[in-house]
Amino acid sequence: MKKSQQQHLSRVATLPCACCGAAPPSCVHHIREGQGMAQRASDFLAVPLCPACHQGDSGFHGDKSLMRVYKTSELQMLADTIEALYE
């Protein structure tokens, strides 16, 4: 992994959860939008998620119902993450 990738992921992990707003540190979730089943998105296409939103039963690696509860999408969370990194 390049130094720039590691730095970016470290910065993303310091942000609050992009789904529910839980305080950091956050897990880093690579978005699945536009990816095939066995593919992982670039490290620069990552969003911060709390453990419940990331790997909980209702999270992104569960039934994804939290995304509907918070009325968001992976692309919207990516946009919010990029904005937060530049504030």
C-alpha positions as a Markdown table, in Angstrom:
| # | Residue | x | y | z |
|---|---|---|---|---|
| 1 | Met | 0.0 | 0.0 | 0.0 |
| 2 | Lys | 1.3 | 3.4 | -0.9 |
| 3 | Lys | 1.9 | 6.0 | 1.8 |
| 4 | Ser | -0.7 | 8.3 | 0.3 |
| 5 | Gln | -3.3 | 5.5 | 0.6 |
| 6 | Gln | -2.5 | 4.8 | 4.2 |
| 7 | Gln | -2.6 | 8.4 | 5.1 |
| 8 | His | -6.0 | 8.8 | 3.5 |
| 9 | Leu | -7.4 | 5.8 | 5.3 |
| 10 | Ser | -6.0 | 7.0 | 8.6 |
| 11 | Arg | -7.7 | 10.4 | 8.1 |
| 12 | Val | -11.0 | 8.8 | 7.2 |
| 13 | Ala | -10.9 | 6.7 | 10.4 |
| 14 | Thr | -10.7 | 9.9 | 12.5 |
| 15 | Leu | -14.1 | 11.1 | 11.2 |
| 16 | Pro | -17.5 | 10.4 | 12.7 |
| 17 | Cys | -19.6 | 7.6 | 11.3 |
| 18 | Ala | -20.9 | 8.8 | 7.9 |
| 19 | Cys | -24.2 | 7.0 | 8.4 |
| 20 | Cys | -25.3 | 7.7 | 12.0 |
| 21 | Gly | -22.8 | 10.3 | 13.2 |
| 22 | Ala | -21.3 | 8.2 | 16.0 |
| 23 | Ala | -18.0 | 9.5 | 17.4 |
| 24 | Pro | -14.7 | 8.3 | 16.0 |
| 25 | Pro | -12.6 | 6.3 | 15.8 |
| 26 | Ser | -14.4 | 4.7 | 12.9 |
| 27 | Cys | -14.0 | 1.6 | 10.8 |
| 28 | Val | -13.1 | 2.3 | 7.2 |
| 29 | His | -15.6 | 0.9 | 4.7 |
| 30 | His | -14.7 | 0.7 | 1.0 |
| 31 | Ile | -17.9 | 1.5 | -1.0 |
| 32 | Arg | -19.4 | -1.3 | -3.1 |
| 33 | Glu | -21.1 | 1.0 | -5.6 |
| 34 | Gly | -19.9 | 0.1 | -9.1 |
| 35 | Gln | -17.8 | -2.9 | -7.9 |
| 36 | Gly | -18.1 | -6.5 | -9.0 |
| 37 | Met | -18.7 | -9.3 | -6.4 |
| 38 | Ala | -15.0 | -10.0 | -5.9 |
| 39 | Gln | -13.7 | -6.5 | -6.4 |
| 40 | Arg | -12.8 | -3.9 | -3.7 |
| 41 | Ala | -12.9 | -0.2 | -4.4 |
| 42 | Ser | -9.9 | 2.0 | -4.3 |
| 43 | Asp | -8.7 | 3.1 | -0.9 |
| 44 | Phe | -9.7 | 6.6 | -1.9 |
| 45 | Leu | -13.3 | 5.4 | -2.2 |
| 46 | Ala | -13.7 | 4.8 | 1.5 |
| 47 | Val | -16.1 | 6.1 | 4.2 |
| 48 | Pro | -16.0 | 6.0 | 8.0 |
| 49 | Leu | -18.6 | 3.8 | 9.7 |
| 50 | Cys | -19.1 | 2.9 | 13.4 |
| 51 | Pro | -18.9 | -0.9 | 14.1 |
| 52 | Ala | -22.8 | -1.2 | 14.2 |
| 53 | Cys | -23.3 | 0.6 | 10.8 |
| 54 | His | -20.4 | -1.3 | 9.3 |
| 55 | Gln | -20.7 | -4.9 | 10.4 |
| 56 | Gly | -23.9 | -5.1 | 12.5 |
| 57 | Asp | -26.9 | -7.1 | 11.5 |
| 58 | Ser | -28.5 | -3.9 | 10.0 |
| 59 | Gly | -25.2 | -2.5 | 8.7 |
| 60 | Phe | -23.6 | -2.5 | 5.3 |
| 61 | His | -22.3 | -6.1 | 5.7 |
| 62 | Gly | -25.7 | -7.1 | 7.0 |
| 63 | Asp | -29.1 | -6.3 | 5.6 |
| 64 | Lys | -28.2 | -2.6 | 4.9 |
| 65 | Ser | -31.4 | -1.4 | 6.6 |
| 66 | Leu | -29.5 | 1.3 | 8.5 |
| 67 | Met | -28.9 | 3.0 | 5.1 |
| 68 | Arg | -32.7 | 3.2 | 4.7 |
| 69 | Val | -33.2 | 4.4 | 8.3 |
| 70 | Tyr | -30.8 | 7.3 | 7.8 |
| 71 | Lys | -31.9 | 7.9 | 4.2 |
| 72 | Thr | -28.5 | 7.8 | 2.7 |
| 73 | Ser | -26.5 | 5.9 | 0.1 |
| 74 | Glu | -22.8 | 4.9 | -0.2 |
| 75 | Leu | -22.3 | 7.7 | -2.8 |
| 76 | Gln | -23.8 | 10.3 | -0.5 |
| 77 | Met | -21.7 | 9.1 | 2.4 |
| 78 | Leu | -18.6 | 9.3 | 0.1 |
| 79 | Ala | -19.5 | 12.9 | -0.8 |
| 80 | Asp | -20.0 | 13.8 | 2.9 |
| 81 | Thr | -16.6 | 12.1 | 3.7 |
| 82 | Ile | -14.8 | 14.1 | 1.0 |
| 83 | Glu | -16.4 | 17.3 | 2.3 |
| 84 | Ala | -15.4 | 16.6 | 5.9 |
| 85 | Leu | -11.8 | 15.9 | 4.9 |
| 86 | Tyr | -11.6 | 19.4 | 3.4 |
| 87 | Glu | -13.3 | 21.3 | 6.2 |
